[in-house]
Amino acid sequence: MIATRDDRIALFTKLQNTDTQPEFWARVAEDVDWTVEGTHPLAGRYLSKAEFVNATFTRLAQVLPGGVKLELKQLHVDGDTAIAELHSTSTTNEGPRSPMTIAGCVASTATSSWKCGPTSTR
């Protein structure tokens, strides 16, 4: 379990920097089923990695000059399921903002599914 947990920490840590994000995406299945909960414009169900990245990370890059940067705050691993709490450290077009928790993600390698939703505002 320690090796799996260390692997997932290393994986989610790749979301902190736009230079290492391709390494994260390389480990995500092409046909992953993503659900982003909420009532905001990014909410919805995405049936592929490409659809999800285009609708979220690519779209957000238009208002986040340095791109999407997510810092792993907490991680729970049980078998093939990981629950990650991610905080945004991105800077908007209006300037820096205080870090905010943007999502709790549940990832299952057995079913190639991810479910992400807001956990708090700021």
BELDASUL-V563080 format. One record per residue. N is the residue number from 1. NEAR is the number of other ideal C-beta (glycine too) atoms within 8 Angstrom. D_CENTER is the distance of its C-alpha to the mean C-alpha in Angstrom with 1 decimal. Layout:
n:N near:NEAR d_center:D_CENTER
n:N near:NEAR d_center:D_CENTER
This chain:
n:1 near:5 d_center:22.0
n:2 near:5 d_center:21.8
n:3 near:6 d_center:21.1
n:4 near:8 d_center:18.3
n:5 near:10 d_center:16.8
n:6 near:8 d_center:17.3
n:7 near:8 d_center:15.8
n:8 near:12 d_center:12.5
n:9 near:10 d_center:12.7
n:10 near:8 d_center:13.4
n:11 near:9 d_center:10.7
n:12 near:14 d_center:7.7
n:13 near:9 d_center:10.1
n:14 near:11 d_center:10.0
n:15 near:14 d_center:7.0
n:16 near:10 d_center:9.8
n:17 near:8 d_center:12.1
n:18 near:8 d_center:12.2
n:19 near:4 d_center:15.0
n:20 near:11 d_center:13.1
n:21 near:13 d_center:10.0
n:22 near:6 d_center:12.5
n:23 near:8 d_center:13.0
n:24 near:12 d_center:9.5
n:25 near:9 d_center:10.0
n:26 near:6 d_center:13.5
n:27 near:6 d_center:12.7
n:28 near:9 d_center:11.1
n:29 near:6 d_center:14.0
n:30 near:7 d_center:15.2
n:31 near:8 d_center:16.2
n:32 near:12 d_center:13.1
n:33 near:11 d_center:13.3
n:34 near:14 d_center:10.4
n:35 near:12 d_center:11.3
n:36 near:14 d_center:10.0
n:37 near:8 d_center:12.7
n:38 near:8 d_center:14.8
n:39 near:3 d_center:17.5
n:40 near:6 d_center:15.9
n:41 near:3 d_center:16.0
n:42 near:10 d_center:12.5
n:43 near:8 d_center:13.1
n:44 near:7 d_center:14.3
n:45 near:7 d_center:14.3
n:46 near:12 d_center:13.4
n:47 near:7 d_center:15.4
n:48 near:9 d_center:14.3
n:49 near:12 d_center:11.6
n:50 near:7 d_center:13.7
n:51 near:10 d_center:14.0
n:52 near:13 d_center:10.3
n:53 near:10 d_center:9.8
n:54 near:9 d_center:13.2
n:55 near:10 d_center:12.7
n:56 near:12 d_center:9.7
n:57 near:11 d_center:9.1
n:58 near:9 d_center:12.8
n:59 near:9 d_center:14.0
n:60 near:12 d_center:12.5
n:61 near:9 d_center:14.0
n:62 near:6 d_center:17.3
n:63 near:6 d_center:17.1
n:64 near:13 d_center:15.2
n:65 near:6 d_center:17.8
n:66 near:7 d_center:15.9
n:67 near:11 d_center:12.7
n:68 near:13 d_center:9.3
n:69 near:13 d_center:9.1
n:70 near:13 d_center:6.9
n:71 near:11 d_center:9.3
n:72 near:13 d_center:9.2
n:73 near:7 d_center:12.0
n:74 near:6 d_center:12.8
n:75 near:12 d_center:12.4
n:76 near:6 d_center:14.7
n:77 near:11 d_center:15.7
n:78 near:4 d_center:18.4
n:79 near:5 d_center:19.6
n:80 near:5 d_center:17.1
n:81 near:11 d_center:14.6
n:82 near:11 d_center:12.0
n:83 near:11 d_center:10.8
n:84 near:12 d_center:8.4
n:85 near:12 d_center:8.9
n:86 near:15 d_center:6.9
n:87 near:11 d_center:9.3
n:88 near:12 d_center:9.6
n:89 near:8 d_center:12.4
n:90 near:11 d_center:12.8
n:91 near:8 d_center:16.4
n:92 near:10 d_center:17.5
n:93 near:6 d_center:20.6
n:94 near:4 d_center:22.5
n:95 near:6 d_center:21.7
n:96 near:5 d_center:19.9
n:97 near:9 d_center:18.6
n:98 near:5 d_center:18.3
n:99 near:8 d_center:14.9
n:100 near:10 d_center:13.4
n:101 near:15 d_center:11.2
n:102 near:9 d_center:8.9
n:103 near:12 d_center:7.3
n:104 near:11 d_center:8.4
n:105 near:11 d_center:6.9
n:106 near:10 d_center:9.9
n:107 near:10 d_center:10.0
n:108 near:10 d_center:13.5
n:109 near:7 d_center:14.9
n:110 near:7 d_center:18.2
n:111 near:6 d_center:17.3
n:112 near:9 d_center:14.5
n:113 near:10 d_center:12.7
n:114 near:12 d_center:9.4
n:115 near:9 d_center:9.8
n:116 near:11 d_center:7.6
n:117 near:10 d_center:9.8
n:118 near:10 d_center:11.1
n:119 near:8 d_center:12.8
n:120 near:6 d_center:15.0
n:121 near:5 d_center:16.0
n:122 near:5 d_center:16.9
